[in-house]
Each structure stands twice: as C-alpha cells, then as structure tokens.
Amino acid sequence: MDQSTDLGTPLSGRVSADAIEDALANSWQELHSDLNSHYPAVRASVLSLVVRIADRRRTNEILAAISHMSRQHPSRTIILLPGVESSGSSVRVWYDTRCYGSPEQDRFVCGEQVVLEAQGHANNYLPSLTDQLMLTDLPSFLWWVGNLPAVEDPLFDRLTALSDRLIVDSSDFATLARSLARLSYLARRRHQPCAPSDLNWARLTHWRALVAQFFDASWALPYLNQISTVSIEFNARNAASGRAQALLLISWLASQLGWRIDAPTTLRRGDRIEGGLRRRDGRRVLVSARGVDLGQLEGLVRLELVAGHAARFRVARELDGTFAQTEAEVVGASLVRRVVRFESAALSSLLSDELVLFRRDHVYEAALDAAVALTGGVFGH
C-alpha cells in the first residue's frame, strides 16, 4: 500500500460490521465536539457508493474523485481493495468521517468512508461485509474500477445484486466485446435489475449533441437517412478509450437510425475498427475508426458522416482540446462552419453526474445492445 494514500483511521481489533459501525459512531461524537456548536455538522448521506479498485496505482486518483464528489453528494462510501490470492488471510479496515462547508454557510455537510483491504481467502468476506455496511432504504451505486471479470466472480455478482446502478469505464476493458456483452446482460436481467452506465458513454455527450444538431436544420434532415459512410478518428496514445468510444458512437447511430447488422465489425488489436451495416432501405453503411497520433487529446478527435455524393458532416476537435469545429457541406449550397466549446469533463464531474441518474438510460442500453450485435459478443448464464 502506498503510504502517501490517506485512507483514514485504521480500525484496531477484530474486524466486523458492528466494530466498524461503533468506530464510525465514536468518530461522529469526536467530530461534533470539535466543531463549533453554532455551526452544526449534518450527517446527510443520500446514497451508498461501493467502489472496487483492482489497480492500487489508481487509489489516489479515485480517492480524489470521491472526495470532490462528496461535496455534492454526501454518502457512505465503501472502498474495496481486493488483494491477490495467497496462503495468508487478512482484512484491514480504515474509516473516516469528513465534513464539507464553512462557517459562512452556517453548517457542515458530512459523509462517511470505509476502506476494506483483503488478502488471500479473506476476499471471500468482502461481499457479506459490504452488504452489512450499505445503508438501507437509500439508492445504492457500484463503481467497478477496472476490467470486468472474464468469468463468474462472486464479488462482482454479489455487488451487482445489491446495487441499483453499476458505473464502469469501458476505457478499462481488456476484452471490449465480451465486457459490453456482460453489461447488456446485466441491463436485461429483470430478476435482479442493476442498470449499467459507462463513463465513456458520458464522454460522448458532446459528440452525440453535435451530430444531432446537424439534423435539427430542415435542409439537412433528409440526408440523415442517406448516410453511407461513418469515419471516426481517435487518439492512438490511449487506444482503448478511443476504440470503446468509437464503437459506442457507431452503435448509437445504428440503434437510433434502425441500421441492421450486415456483418460483425472487426476489432483489430491496437487502433482500428471496420464493419458494415444496412440502412432501413437496404443500402449499405460502411463504418470505420482508426487511431491517429494527435497530441494529448483523449478519446475521439474527428467524426465524418457522408451521405453518398450529396452531403458531408464533420466534427473535429482543436488541438488545444477546448474547442471543436463543425462543418456541414451539401452539394449546391454554401459550407456551414462553426466553432463550439468542447472541454473534457474531469473524472470527479463524470462521477457526480452519474450519481444523480436514478432511472435507466434506455438510449445507452439500446446502443449497448447494438454494440453487442456489431461485435458478435455473447454473455449469459
């Protein structure tokens, strides 16, 4: 464990849910005595957030995002650090109560954080211990940081059964097609619903909005159903993120426009996607995405939609990352060009936005189903 990581106060003695609750209660008492009585601390958890982190190198990054999120969404956050299998067995616990605010705001809003680190066979205790620590009668979110398990996993299966929402980042997926298929399966699992969401999907918000805005104009709308080519470029320096975003954007177009699968797309190693679909009129749509080496931009950098020989629609990000240029070109008409603001959201902002969404995202789930069909991915029990 990185000693610079601020996990909280170590729990001494035997580890149990009751011992952790007692430690939190004592921490609250100390907190109330430390704060000025004129500015009360409000224990205001609005949700339970379970965060599973596989890569310890990301612990500080995730803790920083959670700390920022807690200012807007005070919660009980349970962070799980499962360890590798070993002959030994141990569970270590850290706990913390933190308040945000100032005397000028007349109060401090406070939340709780519990960190559970397991080694060896003690990993088997994480599902039940987490279950006992989650707050009842409040929305529950699971943020699974890292790749989805390739096979059935007791921790993943139990936590998704306990949670209302699952938050992932497809940038982390080592097996993109299979992981998206697993998410689609979860979305359709009606006996234990756990609505999935993807931070990579959230990063596509600007792209989807700009594409839709092209066809808000009455003169452009007829070309929407004449699209014959979709070309995407993403930064090859982070190929996993860009490739996932490209596939999701293509799948969104397919699901919204009723394109049928002509042949599964080819997900080549590294930086390329190729495939074909069929429009409602039976005409073929060629789709492709490739990686380009383009500075420090993350994810997608360029999109072009071609409607035969009649029209082209483009979105291209500027190298500074804060603006994008759009172009609409129709034969026989003047080129329409504009510059729009296009800033990437921080991890903490993406997380905060997800925690206010309590309903299923049916548009995302439709795109997810299309992505599974496009890649030929299969998952189920």
ABEGO torsion letter per residue (X at the ends): XBAABBAEBBBBEBBBAAAAAAAAAAAAAAAAAABBAABBBBBBBABBBBBBBABAAAAAAAAAAAAAAAAABBBBBBBBBBBBBBABBBBBBBBBBBBBEBAAAGBBBBBBBBBBBBBEAAAAAAAAAAAAABBBGBBBBBBBBEBBBABBBAAAAAAAAABABBBBBAAABABAAAAAAAAAAAAABAABBBBBBBAAAAAAAAAAAAAAAAAABAAAAAAAAABABBBBBBBAABAAAAAAAAAAAAAAAAAAAGBBBABBBBBBBGABBBBBBBBAAGBBBBBBBBBBBBEABBEBABBBBBBEAABBBBBBBBAAGABBBBBBBBBGBBBBBBBBBBBBBBAAAAAAAAAABABBBAAAAAAAAAAAAAAGBBBEX
